[in-house]
Amino acid sequence: MPTTIRAPLRAEPIISKQLIRNALPLLYREALERPERDPALLAEIFACAGNPDYFTPEEASENENQLQEFEQLYRNRQLVCHSDGSVGLVPDAFGKQEVQSAGAGYTIETKEGLVLEQAYLPLPLVYDGKPVTSLVAEYQAVLYCLQALVAIHSYPEILQIEFFADSEILVRQVNGESRTRIEAQKRMKREVLAYAKRFGSITFTHCPRTENKPADALANQARLSVY
């Protein structure tokens, strides 16, 4: 009588839990991006997220919450950003004389106008060993905003961003329409473009200062906050 050889039982599934959990948002994104959403496919992904062969009830609940959060983020993936950098004179703490100060401000909104974040930051008066210029302040404002997007969003790679700044030369440089001759600006431009690669898509557009008032006000508030 032939002998039956049985494979030893595995304590864990061949495919790791973490591998499945990492793949769930990617599968869900693919399903959401189809021209016509397939309810059966979405249901199958949720079923996989709750598969008891892989996950405990607590882990399944976490997976479901992760997918629901992802869908909410996906629905609000189109964002509009404004930034501004400012350098100028402000009264000192005693109001006796005017002193130089620099600041940056930015806003992040949904396409529908819901403000997700707005912030202002005082800037150092020296950058790369030289007095900070308005253009350097503008670049720093853009960088602070892009860093904030990465920090606050769990999936920056799905974001579709429209970025507006009132510095025409910055926008032209970032878009490759104008040369950057100063080394500090070249370095900041490289940083901006490196961050831009982390998003699904991003466009940089020049806007008049009249259309950039919130970011402009935040940049001025940053300058005043120094003293």
C-alpha positions in Angstrom: 0.0 0.0 0.0 1.6 3.3 -1.1 2.6 5.7 1.7 1.0 9.1 1.7 3.4 11.9 2.5 1.7 15.0 4.0 3.2 18.4 3.9 3.7 19.9 7.4 1.1 22.4 8.5 2.2 26.0 8.3 1.7 28.1 11.4 1.4 31.2 9.1 0.1 31.6 5.6 2.6 31.5 2.8 1.8 35.1 1.9 2.5 37.4 4.8 -0.2 39.5 6.4 1.8 42.7 5.8 2.2 42.0 2.1 -1.6 41.7 1.8 -2.2 44.8 3.9 0.2 46.8 1.8 -1.4 45.6 -1.4 -5.0 46.4 -0.4 -4.9 50.2 -1.0 -3.2 49.6 -4.4 -5.9 47.2 -5.4 -8.6 49.5 -4.2 -7.1 52.4 -6.1 -7.1 50.4 -9.3 -10.8 49.5 -8.7 -11.7 53.2 -8.0 -9.9 54.4 -11.2 -11.8 52.2 -13.5 -14.2 54.1 -15.8 -17.1 52.2 -14.3 -16.7 51.1 -10.6 -17.2 47.4 -10.3 -19.1 46.6 -7.1 -18.2 43.0 -7.3 -14.4 43.8 -7.4 -14.7 46.3 -4.5 -16.6 43.7 -2.5 -13.9 41.1 -3.2 -11.2 43.5 -2.0 -13.1 44.1 1.2 -13.6 40.3 1.6 -9.9 39.8 1.2 -9.3 42.5 3.9 -11.5 40.5 6.3 -10.3 37.0 5.4 -10.2 35.0 8.7 -7.5 32.7 7.2 -5.1 35.7 7.4 -6.5 38.2 9.9 -7.9 38.3 13.4 -11.3 40.2 13.8 -9.3 43.2 15.1 -7.0 43.2 12.1 -9.9 42.8 9.7 -11.6 45.8 11.3 -8.3 47.8 10.9 -8.1 46.8 7.3 -11.7 47.9 6.6 -11.0 51.2 8.3 -7.9 51.7 6.2 -9.8 51.1 2.9 -12.6 53.5 4.0 -10.0 56.1 4.9 -8.2 55.6 1.5 -11.5 56.0 -0.4 -12.1 59.3 1.5 -8.6 60.5 0.7 -9.0 59.4 -2.9 -12.2 61.4 -3.3 -10.4 64.5 -2.0 -7.2 63.9 -4.0 -7.5 67.0 -6.0 -5.9 69.8 -4.0 -5.2 73.5 -4.5 -2.2 75.1 -2.9 -1.1 78.7 -2.6 2.2 79.9 -1.2 4.0 83.2 -0.7 7.4 84.4 0.6 8.1 87.9 1.8 11.1 89.9 2.8 10.8 93.5 4.1 11.0 95.9 7.0 8.8 95.6 10.1 8.7 97.6 13.4 10.9 96.2 16.1 9.6 95.0 19.5 9.8 98.6 20.9 8.3 100.3 17.8 11.3 102.6 17.6 12.8 101.5 14.3 12.2 99.2 11.4 14.2 96.0 11.0 14.5 93.4 8.2 12.4 90.2 8.5 11.4 87.3 6.3 8.5 84.9 6.3 6.6 82.2 4.4 3.0 81.3 4.2 0.9 78.7 2.5 -2.6 77.3 2.2 -3.9 73.8 1.2 -7.5 73.4 0.1 -9.7 70.8 -1.5 -11.0 71.5 -5.0 -14.3 72.5 -3.3 -12.5 75.2 -1.2 -12.3 73.4 2.1 -9.2 74.5 3.9 -7.2 71.5 5.1 -4.2 73.4 6.4 -2.7 76.9 6.5 0.5 78.0 8.1 3.1 80.7 8.4 6.8 80.4 9.3 9.4 83.1 10.1 12.5 82.6 7.9 16.2 83.1 8.7 17.6 86.4 7.3 20.6 84.5 5.9 20.5 81.6 3.5 23.5 79.9 2.1 25.7 82.5 3.7 24.0 85.4 2.0 21.1 87.8 2.9 17.8 86.1 2.1 16.1 87.4 -1.0 12.4 87.6 -1.9 12.9 84.7 -4.4 14.6 82.5 -1.8 11.7 83.2 0.5 9.2 82.3 -2.2 11.1 79.0 -2.8 11.1 78.2 0.9 7.3 78.8 1.1 6.8 76.3 -1.8 9.0 73.8 -0.1 7.3 74.1 3.3 3.9 73.5 1.6 5.1 70.5 -0.3 6.6 69.0 2.9 3.3 69.6 4.7 1.5 67.7 1.9 3.7 64.7 2.4 3.4 64.9 6.2 -0.4 65.2 6.4 -1.4 62.8 3.6 -1.0 59.0 4.0 -0.9 58.4 0.2 0.8 61.4 -1.5 1.2 59.4 -4.7 -2.6 59.7 -5.4 -2.7 63.5 -5.1 -3.4 65.8 -8.0 -2.2 69.2 -7.1 -2.7 72.7 -8.6 0.0 74.9 -7.1 -0.3 78.7 -7.4 2.4 81.3 -6.5 2.6 85.0 -7.3 6.3 84.9 -8.1 6.4 84.7 -11.9 10.1 84.0 -12.0 9.8 81.1 -9.6 7.0 79.5 -11.6 9.0 79.9 -14.8 12.1 78.4 -13.3 10.3 75.4 -11.8 8.5 74.8 -15.2 11.9 75.0 -17.0 10.9 78.1 -18.9 13.6 80.3 -17.3 17.2 79.6 -16.4 18.4 79.5 -12.8 21.9 80.9 -12.6 22.3 81.4 -8.8 23.5 78.2 -7.0 21.2 78.6 -4.1 18.2 78.9 -6.4 19.3 75.9 -8.4 19.5 73.8 -5.2 16.0 74.9 -4.1 14.6 74.2 -7.5 16.0 70.7 -7.4 14.4 70.2 -4.0 11.0 71.4 -5.3 11.2 69.1 -8.3 12.3 66.1 -6.1 9.2 66.6 -3.9 7.0 67.0 -7.0 7.9 63.5 -8.1 6.2 62.1 -4.9 2.7 63.2 -6.1 0.4 61.7 -8.7 0.5 65.0 -10.6 1.4 68.6 -9.9 1.2 71.8 -11.9 2.8 75.2 -11.0 0.9 78.3 -12.2 1.6 82.0 -11.7 -1.3 84.0 -10.2 -1.6 87.7 -9.5 -1.1 88.8 -5.9 -4.7 89.8 -5.7 -5.6 86.1 -6.1 -3.0 85.0 -3.5 -4.2 87.2 -0.6 -4.5 84.4 2.1 -0.9 83.2 1.5 0.4 86.7 1.2 -1.3 87.6 4.6 0.2 84.6 6.2 3.7 85.4 4.9 3.4 89.0 6.3 2.1 87.6 9.6 5.2 85.4 9.8 7.4 88.4 9.4 5.6 90.3 12.1 5.7 87.3 14.5 9.5 87.6 14.8 9.3 90.7 17.0 
